[in-house]
Amino acid sequence: MKNFEEQYTAWLDGVLDGAERTDFEAALPNREAALRDAAEWKTMRGLLRETLVPTAMPHPDFVNNQVLEAIRRDAPSRREPAKIRGWQPVGFLAWTGAALLVLAGALSFLSLSPNEGAPDPDRFISQVIAAHATDPKLGAYAFAAPGGRGAVLWVNDAGYIPANEKIK
């Protein structure tokens, strides 16, 4: 279904069918004003057709060339954009990538090289010492820190160990 403006324009142009035309005219809010608009439109359309007759130019190519030349003169000149010197987008990415690789290499060299004056790493590592359990179901492990500073006994599946029983 067309909206009201499309139907009104079609009614003014006289392209509505008989049934559509009668339905539209019955739905008009002010039929007399619409009929006056239709009469004015027909008069104006006739005047426009009479007065706006296209004139034939004697030399259309010459006139077209003259108009195009005037447009070219008045239009701002189109120049190619100046090339950006120095950091081209691809060159910039290549140099940035190379600089980042050098920086990553330097940082990894500095962090992975042994430092003189750094503490002995064995000082911080515990060692497993001999430990055994009399029950074959149990697993016993003893860890001692270097220098005899402390020891830890780990017993797997021990369940309950009374406090007064000696562990060998």
URLINLIN-V149326 format. One record per run of one state. SS is the DSSP state (hx for helix, st for strand, lp for the rest). FROM is the first residue (numbers start at 1). LEN is the number of residues. If there is no record, write none. Layout:
BEGIN
SS,FROM,LEN
SS,FROM,LEN
END
This chain:
BEGIN
lp,1,3
hx,4,10
lp,14,4
hx,18,10
lp,28,3
hx,31,21
lp,52,8
hx,60,15
lp,75,14
hx,89,24
lp,113,8
hx,121,4
lp,125,2
st,127,3
lp,130,9
st,139,6
lp,145,1
hx,146,3
lp,149,2
st,151,6
lp,157,12
END
